[in-house]
Amino acid sequence: MELKTTIRKYALQNAVKFNGKANVGAVIGKVLAENPELKKDMKKLSRDIKNIVDEVDSLPKEEQKKELEKYSGLIKDVVKEEKDIFSMFDIKENEKVVTAFPPEPSKYPHIGHAKAILINYGLARRYNGKFILRFEDTNPKLAEKEFYKIHLDNYEWLGIKPDAVDYASDHMEEFYALAKKMVEKGFAYLCTCSQEKIRKERYDGKECECRYLLEGEHLKRFEELFKAAEGKMVLRLKGYMQHENTTMRDPALLRVINHKHPRHSGKYHVWPTYDFENAIMDGIEGVTHRLRSKEFELRNELQNYIQNILGFNQTKIYEFARFNLEGVESSGRIIRELIKKKKLIGWDDPSLTTIAALRRRGFLPEAIKNFVLSTGITKAESTLTWDDLIAHNRRLLDANANRYFFIHDLKEIKIENAPEQTVKLKLHPDAKERAREFNVKDRFYIEKDDFKKFKENKIYRLMDCLNFKKKGHKLVFHSLEHKDYKEGGDFILHWLPKQKDLVKTEVLMPDKKLIKGLAEPMVEKLKENDVIQFARFGFCRLDKKEKNKLCFWFTHR
């Protein structure tokens, strides 16, 4: 079967199921279930699916249903019987499941963090297990006080309710005791070589002479470690210096960092490395399963080895590919530089995919969850587009967001012979009552771009108001009823009546361009954080109500 046919049948199926609007992410899932080899070029697949979904969405609902009937025998049963994404772990009934997500409090969490926490949280909930949110804050040079609360707030907004919140830095005495135990058993040694020498010997696969000192000397050095200057001594694992996995070549376990910690001030200056801390904390907390991005894949062997030495149960670790949104910066270091250079307004800049930025733009937590889970748990790399995320958000907003009129490039018009009338409009297409009320006659504001499109003797309609024609240099009233427009109308446009109580409105776009205009009076009733739709413009979130204007952030079309 041709790919276009496969895409179209599932686009139609999804559209019919969800009130005429297909979801790009859902269609991607269906197509990949039938053709998993297409994961190799997700960018092209996403683009092809979006184009066909747009075509299907433009069809009347009855036409969608009629066309879907043609494909009834082509929709595979196997697709209907999809397993949940956690079935791959083959977890038995009543098997103990403890998962954890360990962010470092050094930057704002982004959509990649959202995926990692949601699938670890989801796995625990799926099997009635325990989920731990653990701050990996054992590098005092990176951990910052403000980011603890930012992470907690962001994850709470996503709907995460951890069974426990832990801090690796609260376990320092346990790290020290277990490290000493490794020295006593001959699994670790103290090294006084320079960082440059250690780096070179690890690269060359050559053992350090410190490794062969007597046990008593290492125990003496262990005590000296706590008085050592930064960079003068480290505790290293006795690994295998010729190991193909370079992380096993005598990595550091403890090192000296003379820097105040945001939670413990200057109490400690000997700190565990990432691998030592991670292995120990998973062991202490009894973490049974960990799902993390595959950039950590080489570290699994090292962390499980440390757990074995210390008598902890091995954590089952699964990797998934990092996913990127096309054209979006996610590096904390680069984002900091761009903020410093005033090229970004902050961590919540509308061009970013930090949780703070998505939240401020008007993306819903449920949409983010649906989007990241739709990418699955696979090692296949993929670069997704904003359209993939927007499709999930649009479906939710379209069902609930109230509609209003906003004109940003005003053109005043007069419609000759237009009757004086009270026009009532719905806040939402599915609303029963018409709550928006306008008293109108013959003068209106419309968009300049719409005005430029008017052609002689063509019928145009002011949305839910009246029909008119262009005759020469004038616009002339034609009729009131929509059925008259349907017989040969050109297009329908949004509008505002010319009146004094229109509301000054600004919309910040993702490229930081500020669009100014006027909105209908009812927007004054909105509350900050409300997400609405400006007709024919897009979804927007009310960011701030000022004395003489409303400030919105653009969500998406």
ZIUR-V205933 format. One record per pair of residues at least 12 apart in sequence whose ideal C-beta (glycine too) atoms are under 8 Angstrom apart, sorted by the first residue. I is the first residue (numbers start at 1). J is the second residue. Records with the same first field share a line. If there is no record, write none. Layout:
# ZIUR-V205933
I: J  J
This chain:
# ZIUR-V205933
1: 74
3: 31  35  38  48
4: 48  52
5: 71  74
6: 31  34  35
7: 27  31  48  49  52
8: 52  56  71
9: 68  71  74  75
10: 26  27  30  31  75
11: 27  49  52  53  55  56
12: 56  64  67  68  71
13: 30  68  71  75
14: 26  27  30
15: 53  56  57  59  64
16: 61  64  65  68
18: 395
19: 61
20: 57  60  61  64
21: 57  394  395  398
22: 53  56  57
23: 53  391  392  395
24: 46  49  50  53  387  388  391
25: 370  371  374  388  391  392
26: 374
27: 49  53
28: 45  46  49  374  388
29: 82  374  376
30: 79
31: 45  49
32: 45
33: 78  79  82
34: 76  78  79
39: 378  380  382
40: 380
42: 380  382  383  384
43: 326  382  383  384  385
46: 384  385  387  388
47: 385
50: 387  391
53: 391
84: 126
85: 119  122  373  376  377
86: 122  123  126  127
88: 377
89: 123  289  316  318
91: 127  289
95: 127
96: 129  288
97: 123  124  127  128  129  130  288  289
98: 124  129  130  131  132  285  286  287  288  289
99: 120  121  123  124  129  130  131  132  287  288  289  290  291
100: 120  131  132  133  134  281  282  285  287  290
101: 116  117  120  121  131  132  133  134
102: 134  135  136  168  278  281
103: 117  133  135  136  151
104: 135  136  137  139  142  143
105: 135  137  143  144  145  147  148  150  151  262
106: 139  142  143  144  147  332
107: 147  332  335  336  347
108: 147  150  154  332  347  348  354  355  356
109: 150  151  154  155  354  355
110: 330  352  353  354  355
111: 325  353  354  355  358  368  371  372  389
112: 293  322  323  330
113: 355
114: 158  355  368  369  372
115: 320  323  372  373  375
116: 291  292  293
117: 133  155  158  160
118: 158  160  369  372  373
119: 291  320  372  373  377
120: 289  290  291
121: 160  162
122: 373
123: 289  291
124: 163
129: 288
130: 163  164
131: 160  162  163  164
132: 162  163  164  165  166  285  287
133: 152  155  160  162  164  165  166
134: 165  166  167  168  281  285
135: 148  151  165  166  167  168  169
136: 168  274  277  278  281
137: 167  168  169  261  262  263
138: 168  169  175  271  272  274  277
139: 257  271  274
140: 257  259  260  261  262  268  271
141: 257  259
143: 169  261  262  263
144: 262
145: 262  263
148: 262  263
150: 356
152: 165
154: 355  356  359
157: 355  359  365
158: 355  365  368  369
159: 365  366  369
164: 285
166: 281  285
167: 263
168: 272  277  281
169: 261  263  264  268
170: 263
171: 280  281  284
172: 264  268  271
174: 280  284
175: 254  272  276  277  280
176: 254  270
178: 280  310
179: 222  235  253  254  272  276
180: 219  222
181: 310
182: 237  253  309  310
183: 215  218  219  222  235
184: 215  219
185: 309
186: 215  238
187: 237  238  309
188: 218  235  236  237  238  253
189: 210  211  213  218  235  236  238
190: 210  213  218  221  222  224  225  233  234  235  236
191: 208  210  211  233  234  235  236  250
192: 210  221  232  233
193: 208  210
194: 231
195: 231
198: 234  236  252
201: 241
202: 241  246  249  250
203: 246
205: 241  242  249
206: 241
207: 241  250
208: 236  250
210: 236
211: 236  238  250
221: 233
222: 235
225: 254  256  270
226: 269  270
228: 256
229: 256  258
230: 256  257  258  269
231: 256
232: 256
233: 256
234: 252  253  254  255  256
235: 252  253  254  255
236: 250  251  252  253
237: 250  251  252  253  302  306
238: 250
239: 251  302  305
245: 298  301  302
246: 298
247: 275  298  299  301  302
248: 301  302  305
251: 273  275  302
252: 273
253: 272  273  275  276  306
254: 270  271  272  273  276
255: 270  271  273
256: 269  270  271
257: 269  270  271
274: 299
275: 299  302  303  306
276: 306
278: 299  303
279: 302  303  304  306  307  310  312
280: 306  310  312
282: 303  307  312  315
283: 307  310  312  313  315
284: 312
286: 313
287: 315
288: 313  315  316
289: 315  316  317  318
290: 315  316  317  318
291: 317  318  319  320  377
292: 317  318  319  320
293: 319  320  321  322
294: 319  320  321  322  379
295: 322
296: 319
297: 319
300: 317
303: 315  317
304: 317
318: 377
319: 379
320: 376  377  378  379
321: 378  379  380  381  382
322: 381
323: 375  381  382  383  384
324: 383  384
325: 353  383  384  385  386  389
326: 383  384  385  386
328: 351  352  353  386
329: 351  352
330: 353
335: 347  352
345: 512
348: 360
349: 512
350: 508  509  510  512  553  554
351: 510  511  512
353: 389
355: 368
360: 541  543  553
361: 510  541  553  554  555  556
362: 393  397  531  539  540  541  553  555
363: 389  393  555
364: 393  396  397  531
366: 396
367: 389  392  393  395  396
368: 389  392  393
370: 392
371: 388  389  392  393
374: 392
386: 556
390: 556  557
393: 539  555  556
394: 539  556  557
397: 531  533  539  555
398: 533
399: 430
400: 428
401: 428  531  532  533  539
402: 427  428  532  533
403: 425  426  427  428  429  532  533  534  535
404: 436  519  520  522  523  532  533  534  535
405: 463  494  495  496  519  520  534  535
406: 494  505  507  517  518  519  520  523  534  535  537
407: 445  446  447  494  495  496  517  518  519
408: 447  507  515  516  517  537
409: 447  448  449  517
410: 445  446  447  448  517  518
411: 445  446  447  448  450  451
412: 443  444  445  498
413: 443  444  445  446  451  475
414: 442  443  475
415: 442  443  444  466  468  475  476  477
416: 442  474  475  476  477
417: 442  476  477
418: 440  441  442  466  468  477
419: 441  466  477  480
420: 439  440  441
421: 439  440  441  465  466  480
422: 437  438  439  440
423: 437  438  439  440  464  465
424: 436  437  438
425: 437  438  463  464
435: 522
436: 520  522
438: 465  497  520
439: 497  499
440: 465  497
442: 477
443: 497  498
444: 462  495  496  497  498
445: 495  496  497  498  502  518
446: 462  493  494  495  496
447: 493  494
450: 491  493
453: 490  491
454: 470  475
455: 470  490
456: 470  471  472
457: 469  470  471
458: 470  489  490
459: 478  484  485  487  488  489  490
460: 485  489  490  491  492  493
461: 482  485  489  491  492  493
462: 492  493  494  495
463: 492  493  494  495  535
464: 482
465: 495
466: 478  479  480
467: 479  480  481  484  485  489
493: 536
494: 535  536
496: 518  519  520
501: 521
502: 518  519  520  521
503: 518  519  520  521  523  524  549  550
504: 516  518  548  549  550
505: 517  518  519  523  549  550  552
506: 549  550  551  552
507: 534  537  540  552  553  554
508: 543  551  552  553  554
509: 554
510: 554
515: 554
519: 534  550
523: 550
524: 550
526: 542  545  550
527: 542
528: 542  543  544  545
529: 541  542
530: 542
531: 555
538: 554  555  556  557
539: 554  555  556  557
540: 552  553  554  555
541: 553  555
